[in-house]
Amino acid sequence: DEKVIHSNTGRTVYYDKLIMATGSYPWIPPIKGSDSQDCFVYRTIEDLNAIEACARRSKRGAVVGGGLLGLEAAGALKSLGVETHVIEFAPVLMAEQLDPMGGDQLRRKIERMG
């Protein structure tokens, strides 16, 4: 079987392995206030710029989601001097990647970091 993709612009790309990274859309939990001007999701550079601007005028922030991207966002807020809290609905942080013991160790390490 020939492994090839033909784009709608006429480009032909041959491949050995194919990764289809179709992107994702953030899930916003039904939390009161999630539609406020200081509640953000991030996908674009404009989203990140808006978050940074808000962080610079804020003392505290919360990140909903304790997966890899949520923890990266929390680290970014902390690096901007914002007191940061992570809210996770799963029993442990990074529940898709870590078992309960690993998730607990990660939580303790993050708590020690402040």
Secondary structure, 3 states (H helix, E strand, C coil): CCCEEECCCCCEEECCCCCCCCCCCCCCCCCCCCCCCCCCCCCCHHHHHHHHHHHHCCCEEEEECCCHHHHHHHHHHHHCCCEEEEECCCCCCCCCCCCHHHHHHHHHHHHHHC
